[in-house]
Amino acid sequence: MANEKQREFWSGKGGDNWVEHQASMDHMLGPLGDRAIDALDPATGESILDIGCGTGSTTLAIAQRVGSTGSVTGADISTPMLALAGQRAKDEEFEHVSFENVDVQSHTFKPACFDAAFSRFGVMFFEQPADAFTNVFKTLGKQGRLAFVCWQSPAKNPWQSMAAEALGSLVELPPPAPERAPGPFAFQEADYVCDILSTAGFAAIELSNHEQTLEMYPRMGLAETVEAYMSINPALRAMIAEMPEEKRTRVVDALVDTFGPYHSDRGLVLESAISVVTARKSGD
């Protein structure tokens, strides 16, 4: 099965942890996703696909833009995240929103059934990204368009790189994932993104760079913030699960010392760098 490891992770502890910290994650990522929604500029009455919709925040935000005459379909491989997304849509009485537990890389959508496709950090995990975006291309109508947001390099995102630096002398960290391997930073290279999208058939491909302050886990104490940070990071969580308690304590203390200067009532406040990517069908 395509993306089997990703499906296992996001329908297991990864998805459960995201659901637990949904409000904090939306607070952190919401402003970044809003940049891509604005770039997509959903119009009243449009039908839009939200790729990797997670717990549904972006799906509901887009639903407000397209109105009751439009529709939004959220697609994700995470069962627990979709369960929360569906409940949120029900609570807010969004009847023009639906969710599908499918893998966009391989799922057969009806051809040309969407006006546009969107994603907030949900497209970097495909094992075969060119195949996935070719599939997305086929779902779009003749004038279809695409917008998504992805992370730039870890070096430009200290919320990721600082932990590795802090723990390098304490534990044997796993080797960095190969560049372009499925994961948060798979799309850090602009040329690679352009190649994938052009191979899929897209035209008018543009990337805009943005630097923005992140507020992670607001209103949490520092120790609680570190625990939440470790739980959402798959590599850290796997390492810590196998550690004796004494070693785990040293790891936690090291992260507390590292993140302490960046922690306040606003949460863990760190800079980030993202790319907002837009593309269109040629219309030929």
C-alpha positions in Angstrom: 0.0 0.0 0.0 1.3 3.4 -0.9 2.4 5.7 2.0 1.8 2.8 4.4 4.3 4.1 7.0 2.6 7.6 6.9 -0.8 6.0 7.2 0.3 4.0 10.2 1.9 7.0 11.9 -1.0 9.5 11.4 -3.7 6.9 12.3 -1.8 6.0 15.4 0.1 8.0 18.0 0.9 10.9 15.5 -2.8 11.5 14.9 -3.8 11.0 18.5 -1.2 13.5 19.7 -2.3 16.0 17.0 -6.0 15.6 18.2 -4.9 16.1 21.8 -3.1 19.4 20.9 -5.4 20.5 18.1 -6.1 24.0 19.5 -2.3 24.6 20.1 -1.4 23.3 16.6 -4.1 25.5 14.9 -2.8 28.5 16.9 0.7 27.8 15.6 -0.1 26.9 12.0 -3.2 28.9 11.4 -1.6 32.2 10.3 0.7 30.2 7.9 -2.3 28.4 6.4 -4.2 31.6 6.0 -1.4 32.9 3.7 -2.1 30.0 1.4 -5.8 30.3 1.6 -5.5 34.0 0.6 -3.3 33.0 -2.3 -5.9 30.5 -3.4 -8.6 33.1 -3.0 -11.6 30.8 -2.8 -14.7 32.2 -4.5 -18.4 31.8 -3.6 -19.8 28.7 -5.0 -16.5 26.9 -5.7 -15.8 23.3 -5.0 -12.4 22.8 -3.3 -10.3 19.9 -2.2 -8.3 20.2 1.1 -5.4 17.8 0.9 -4.2 16.5 4.3 -7.0 18.4 6.0 -6.2 16.9 9.5 -8.6 18.1 12.1 -10.5 20.3 9.7 -9.5 23.8 10.6 -8.6 24.8 7.0 -11.5 22.9 5.6 -13.9 24.9 7.7 -12.1 28.2 7.0 -12.4 27.5 3.2 -16.0 26.6 3.7 -16.7 30.0 5.0 -15.2 31.5 1.9 -17.1 29.4 -0.7 -20.4 29.7 1.2 -23.3 27.3 1.2 -23.5 27.3 -2.6 -20.0 25.9 -2.7 -18.5 22.7 -1.2 -15.2 21.6 0.5 -13.9 18.0 0.7 -11.3 17.3 3.3 -9.0 14.3 2.5 -6.7 12.7 5.0 -5.2 9.3 5.9 -5.6 9.9 9.7 -8.6 8.3 11.2 -8.5 10.1 14.6 -7.9 13.5 13.0 -10.8 13.0 10.6 -13.1 11.9 13.4 -12.5 15.3 15.1 -12.8 17.2 11.8 -16.2 15.6 11.2 -17.4 16.5 14.7 -16.3 20.1 14.3 -18.1 20.4 11.0 -21.2 19.0 12.6 -21.0 21.3 15.6 -20.7 24.3 13.3 -23.5 23.0 11.0 -21.4 23.1 7.9 -23.6 21.0 5.5 -21.4 21.8 2.5 -18.4 20.1 4.0 -17.4 16.5 3.8 -14.4 14.4 4.8 -12.9 11.3 3.1 -10.4 8.9 4.7 -8.4 8.5 1.5 -4.8 8.8 0.2 -4.7 11.6 -2.4 -1.7 9.9 -4.0 -3.7 6.9 -5.1 -7.4 7.6 -4.6 -9.5 7.8 -7.8 -11.5 11.0 -7.6 -14.1 11.9 -10.2 -12.2 13.8 -13.0 -12.5 17.6 -13.1 -14.7 17.6 -10.0 -12.9 20.4 -8.1 -12.3 24.1 -9.0 -9.2 24.2 -6.8 -7.0 22.3 -4.4 -5.4 23.5 -1.2 -3.1 22.2 1.5 -1.6 23.4 4.8 1.6 21.3 5.3 -0.2 18.2 4.0 1.6 17.5 0.7 5.2 16.8 1.8 4.6 13.3 3.0 3.8 11.5 -0.3 6.2 8.6 -1.3 5.6 9.5 -4.9 4.8 13.2 -5.0 4.7 13.5 -8.8 2.1 10.8 -8.9 0.1 12.5 -6.1 0.1 15.9 -7.9 -0.8 14.2 -11.2 -3.8 12.8 -9.4 -4.6 16.2 -8.0 -4.2 17.7 -11.5 -6.8 15.3 -12.9 -9.4 16.2 -10.2 -9.3 19.9 -11.2 -11.5 21.5 -13.9 -10.0 23.2 -16.9 -9.2 26.5 -15.1 -8.3 24.7 -11.9 -5.7 26.1 -9.5 -3.6 24.9 -6.6 -2.2 26.6 -3.5 -0.3 25.1 -0.6 2.2 26.0 2.1 5.3 24.0 3.0 8.3 24.4 5.2 11.7 25.7 4.0 14.9 24.1 5.3 15.3 23.1 9.0 18.1 25.6 9.3 15.5 28.3 8.7 13.1 26.8 11.2 14.7 26.7 14.6 11.6 25.1 16.2 13.0 22.0 14.5 16.7 22.5 14.4 17.2 23.7 18.0 16.2 20.4 19.6 18.7 18.4 17.5 21.5 20.8 18.5 20.5 20.6 22.1 20.5 16.8 22.2 23.4 16.1 20.0 25.8 15.5 22.9 23.3 13.5 25.0 21.9 10.9 22.6 22.7 9.3 19.3 20.3 11.1 17.0 19.0 9.2 14.0 20.7 10.4 10.8 18.8 13.3 9.0 16.3 12.1 6.5 17.6 12.1 3.0 16.7 15.3 1.2 13.4 15.0 -0.6 12.4 12.0 1.5 8.7 12.2 2.7 8.5 14.4 5.8 8.0 18.0 6.9 11.0 19.4 4.9 10.7 17.3 1.7 9.8 20.5 -0.2 12.5 22.8 1.0 14.1 23.0 -2.5 12.1 25.4 -4.7 13.5 23.8 -7.9 12.3 20.3 -6.7 8.8 21.6 -6.1 8.7 23.3 -9.5 9.8 20.0 -11.2 7.2 18.0 -9.4 4.4 20.3 -10.3 5.4 20.8 -13.9 5.8 17.0 -14.3 2.2 16.7 -13.0 1.0 19.1 -15.7 0.8 22.4 -13.8 1.7 25.7 -15.2 2.2 29.3 -13.8 4.1 27.8 -10.8 5.1 30.4 -8.3 6.7 30.2 -4.8 6.7 33.1 -2.4 9.0 33.2 0.7 7.6 34.2 4.1 9.2 34.5 7.5 6.9 34.5 10.4 7.0 34.1 14.2 5.4 31.0 15.6 3.7 30.7 18.9 3.8 27.1 20.0 1.7 25.7 22.8 0.5 29.1 24.2 -0.5 29.3 27.9 1.4 26.1 28.8 4.2 26.0 31.3 7.7 25.4 30.1 7.9 21.7 31.3 4.5 21.0 29.8 5.5 22.6 26.5 8.6 20.4 26.3 6.5 17.3 26.9 4.1 18.4 24.1 6.9 19.2 21.8 8.4 15.7 22.3 5.1 14.0 21.8 4.4 15.6 18.4 7.9 14.9 17.1 8.0 11.3 15.8 11.8 10.9 16.0 12.0 12.2 19.5 9.0 10.2 20.7 10.5 6.9 19.3 13.8 7.6 21.0 12.4 8.6 24.4 10.1 5.5 24.5 13.2 3.3 24.7 15.2 5.4 27.2 15.7 4.6 30.9 14.1 7.2 33.1 17.4 8.8 34.1 18.4 9.5 30.5 15.0 10.7 29.6 15.2 13.2 32.5 18.5 14.5 31.1 16.9 15.0 27.7 13.9 16.9 29.1 16.2 19.1 31.2 18.3 19.9 28.1 15.2 20.9 26.1 14.0 23.0 29.1 17.3 24.8 29.1 17.3 25.3 25.4 13.8 26.5 25.0 13.6 28.5 28.2 14.8 31.8 26.8 12.1 31.6 24.0 9.2 30.7 26.3 6.5 33.1 27.6 2.8 33.2 28.1 2.6 33.4 24.3 4.1 29.9 24.3 7.4 28.9 22.7 8.1 31.8 20.4 10.4 31.0 17.5 10.9 32.1 13.9 9.9 30.1 10.9 10.4 30.2 7.1 7.8 28.9 4.7 7.0 28.8 1.0 3.5 29.5 -0.3 3.2 27.7 -3.6 0.6 28.4 -6.3 0.0 26.9 -9.7 -2.7 26.5 -12.3 -3.9 24.3 -15.1 -2.9 25.8 -18.4 -6.5 25.9 -19.6 -5.6 24.5 -23.0 
